[in-house]
Amino acid sequence: MKISVASLASTVFVFAAILASLALAANLQPKTSQAFDRYVKLTEAQVDSELASSQPFLWVDRLPEEKHAAAEAQLRNGDVVIEQLETRDDGHQIECPDGMIHHWIATVFIPGAALEQTLALVKDYDHHQDYYKPDVMQSKILRQDGDDYLVHLRFYKHKIITSIIDTDHQVHYASVDAMRAWSRSHTTRVQEVENAGKAEERLLPEGQDDGFMWRMDTYWRFQEKDGGTYVECQTISLTRDIPTGLGWLIRGLVTSIPRESLTFTLATTRSAVLQHIAK
């Protein structure tokens, strides 16, 4: 198949525009942070309501019957079931000026795994750099007090360009009963790394960077049943907005990264737990 000069030139232009737009600094503004905080507050109210209610513990078990059957078939096949969510304020969309909020939920099933075996691996933050590479380059427990952790994670992502981000997370775990548990994690520090791994490596000031990730909160649920353990993760992240006029070029690219990252995390969790219990 022949590619015309015009088609090739158009492709080059598209990628050049993507690279140029992503290279522009996009500092985090107070109004953007406030909008994200509002979104998270409303979402957490929903999460708390779900945990306090008698409705099914897992998101997949609250799906309509047809969708639930399809999701269970996927889970039994070893796949990750994922869906985009949106929290609204009394039915109204929550605007996030100069930023984009990415909200996803996903579930995976780990056959033969007990709840405690699954939690042991997820809490083993010192070895997340081994389990979740290449997405996690560094991992360390900075502090632990019972079910509360302060964790350091350095993330790596390559999509057209490479971004490396240093983060600290405050994580809390809680047990519902012998078969169910949940956790909640909030970033307390997010800094883009410039010249990572080189002598001139430095951390950019928080919020004064390229805006690949400014915040990330995660909400996990774990339930042992059906001969294994279900792992559910809901993520809410904040990134820079797409430069005016370039939405048609890069919106799909930008929105695909959180989905891919969450899918990778749950698929890798499943694989790592299965490897551990097989030893």
C-alpha positions in Angstrom: 0.0 0.0 0.0 1.4 3.4 -1.0 1.3 6.4 1.3 1.0 9.7 -0.4 3.2 12.6 0.4 0.2 14.6 1.6 -0.8 11.8 4.0 2.7 11.5 5.3 2.9 15.2 5.8 -0.4 15.2 7.6 0.8 12.4 10.0 4.0 14.3 10.7 2.0 17.4 11.5 -0.3 15.6 13.9 2.5 14.1 15.9 4.4 17.4 15.9 1.3 19.2 17.2 0.9 16.6 19.9 4.5 16.8 21.0 4.4 20.6 21.0 1.2 20.8 23.0 2.4 18.4 25.6 5.7 20.2 26.0 3.9 23.4 27.0 4.0 24.1 30.7 0.5 24.1 32.3 0.8 25.2 35.9 -1.9 24.0 38.4 -4.3 26.9 39.2 -6.2 27.2 42.5 -9.5 27.1 40.7 -8.5 23.8 39.1 -7.5 22.3 42.4 -10.7 23.5 44.1 -12.8 21.9 41.4 -11.0 18.6 41.8 -11.4 18.8 45.6 -15.2 19.3 45.1 -15.4 16.4 42.7 -13.5 14.1 45.2 -15.7 15.3 48.1 -18.9 14.4 46.3 -17.5 11.1 45.1 -16.3 10.1 48.6 -19.8 10.9 49.9 -21.1 8.3 47.4 -18.4 5.8 48.4 -19.2 6.3 52.1 -22.9 5.8 51.4 -22.2 2.6 49.5 -20.0 1.2 52.3 -22.7 2.0 54.9 -25.6 0.5 53.0 -26.8 -3.1 52.6 -26.3 -3.0 48.8 -23.8 -5.3 47.1 -20.2 -4.5 48.2 -18.7 -4.6 44.7 -19.5 -2.4 41.7 -19.9 -5.3 39.3 -22.5 -6.8 41.6 -24.6 -3.6 41.3 -24.6 -3.7 37.5 -27.9 -4.5 35.7 -28.5 -8.3 35.2 -27.3 -8.5 31.6 -24.2 -6.3 32.1 -23.4 -8.3 35.3 -23.5 -11.6 33.5 -21.2 -10.3 30.8 -18.8 -8.8 33.4 -18.7 -12.1 35.3 -17.9 -14.0 32.1 -15.0 -11.6 31.4 -13.7 -11.9 35.0 -13.8 -15.7 34.8 -11.8 -15.4 31.6 -9.1 -13.5 33.5 -9.9 -10.1 32.0 -10.2 -6.7 33.6 -13.7 -5.2 33.5 -13.4 -1.4 33.4 -15.8 1.5 33.0 -15.6 5.3 33.0 -17.5 7.1 35.7 -18.7 10.6 36.3 -19.7 12.2 39.6 -22.3 14.9 39.2 -23.6 17.6 41.5 -27.4 17.3 41.8 -27.4 16.1 38.1 -25.1 18.9 36.9 -21.6 18.3 35.4 -18.8 19.5 37.6 -16.6 21.9 35.6 -12.9 21.8 36.1 -11.3 24.9 34.5 -7.9 24.4 33.0 -7.9 20.8 34.1 -9.3 17.3 33.3 -10.7 14.9 35.8 -10.3 11.2 34.9 -12.6 8.8 36.8 -12.5 5.1 36.2 -13.5 1.9 38.0 -12.3 -1.6 37.3 -12.5 -5.1 38.7 -10.5 -8.3 38.4 -11.0 -11.8 39.8 -8.1 -13.8 41.2 -9.1 -17.5 41.4 -7.8 -19.5 44.3 -6.6 -16.4 46.2 -7.7 -15.7 49.8 -8.4 -12.2 50.9 -5.4 -12.1 53.2 -3.0 -13.3 50.5 -4.3 -10.6 48.2 -4.0 -7.8 50.8 -0.5 -9.0 51.7 0.7 -8.4 48.2 -1.1 -5.1 47.7 0.3 -3.8 51.1 3.8 -4.9 50.1 4.7 -1.4 48.9 8.5 -2.0 49.2 8.2 -4.4 46.3 5.7 -2.6 44.1 8.6 -1.6 41.9 9.1 -5.4 41.2 5.5 -6.3 40.8 4.3 -3.3 38.8 7.3 -2.5 36.6 7.8 -0.6 34.3 4.9 1.6 35.5 6.4 1.8 39.0 10.1 2.6 39.0 10.6 3.1 42.8 8.5 2.2 45.8 9.0 2.4 49.5 7.0 2.5 52.7 8.0 5.8 54.4 5.9 5.3 57.5 3.4 2.7 58.8 1.1 2.9 61.8 -1.2 -0.1 61.9 -3.5 0.2 58.9 -2.2 3.6 57.9 0.7 4.0 55.4 2.7 6.8 53.9 4.1 5.4 50.6 6.5 6.7 48.0 6.0 5.7 44.4 7.8 6.9 41.3 5.7 6.4 38.2 6.9 5.9 34.6 4.7 6.4 31.5 5.6 6.5 27.9 3.0 7.6 25.4 4.5 9.6 22.5 6.7 11.2 25.2 8.0 9.9 28.5 6.9 11.3 31.9 8.3 10.3 35.2 6.5 11.5 38.4 7.4 11.2 42.1 4.5 10.8 44.4 3.7 10.2 48.1 0.4 8.6 49.1 -1.5 8.5 52.4 -3.2 5.1 52.5 -5.8 3.7 55.0 -7.1 0.1 55.1 -10.2 -1.1 56.9 -11.8 -4.5 57.3 -15.6 -5.0 57.0 -15.6 -8.6 58.0 -13.5 -11.8 57.4 -14.3 -11.7 53.7 -14.3 -8.0 52.8 -11.9 -5.1 53.1 -11.4 -1.7 51.5 -8.7 1.0 51.3 -8.5 4.7 50.4 -5.4 6.5 49.1 -4.7 10.2 48.5 -1.6 11.8 47.0 0.1 14.1 49.4 2.9 15.1 47.0 3.2 15.0 43.2 6.3 16.2 41.4 7.4 15.7 37.9 11.0 14.5 37.5 13.3 16.2 35.1 16.3 14.4 33.7 15.5 11.3 35.7 18.4 9.0 36.4 21.0 11.6 35.3 23.4 13.6 37.3 21.3 16.7 36.7 18.0 15.0 37.9 15.7 17.4 39.7 12.2 17.6 41.0 10.0 20.3 39.5 8.0 22.4 42.0 4.5 20.9 42.7 2.0 22.1 40.2 4.6 23.9 38.1 5.3 21.3 35.4 3.8 19.8 32.2 0.6 18.8 34.0 0.7 15.0 33.2 -0.6 14.2 36.7 -1.4 16.7 39.4 -3.4 14.6 41.8 -4.6 11.0 42.1 -7.0 9.3 44.6 -7.8 5.6 44.6 -10.5 3.6 46.3 -10.0 -0.2 46.6 -12.4 -3.0 47.6 -11.5 -6.6 48.2 -14.0 -9.5 48.6 -13.3 -13.2 48.9 -16.0 -15.3 47.4 -16.7 -17.7 44.5 -13.4 -19.6 45.1 -11.2 -16.5 44.9 -10.9 -12.8 45.6 -12.4 -9.9 43.7 -10.3 -6.8 43.5 -11.9 -3.5 42.6 -10.2 -0.1 42.1 -11.7 3.3 41.5 -9.3 6.0 40.5 -9.8 9.8 40.2 -6.9 11.7 38.7 -6.3 15.3 37.7 -4.3 16.4 34.6 -3.8 19.5 32.6 -6.5 20.5 30.1 -6.0 20.1 26.4 -4.8 23.3 24.7 -7.5 25.2 22.9 -7.9 23.9 19.3 -6.1 20.7 19.8 -8.8 18.6 21.4 -9.5 16.8 18.1 -5.8 15.7 18.0 -5.0 14.5 21.5 -8.2 14.0 23.6 -8.3 10.3 22.9 -4.6 10.0 23.7 -4.9 11.9 27.0 -8.0 10.1 28.2 -6.6 6.6 27.3 -3.7 6.9 29.7 -5.7 6.6 33.0 -7.7 3.7 31.5 -4.6 1.8 30.4 -2.8 2.5 33.7 -5.7 1.1 35.8 -6.1 -1.9 33.5 -2.4 -2.6 33.8 -2.5 -2.3 37.6 -5.3 -4.7 38.1 -4.1 -7.2 35.6 -0.7 -7.1 37.2 -2.1 -7.5 40.7 -3.9 -10.6 39.5 -0.8 -12.1 37.9 1.4 -11.3 40.9 -1.0 -12.8 43.4 -1.3 -16.0 41.3 2.5 -16.3 41.1 2.8 -15.9 44.9 0.1 -18.5 45.8 1.6 -20.9 43.3 5.0 -21.0 45.1 
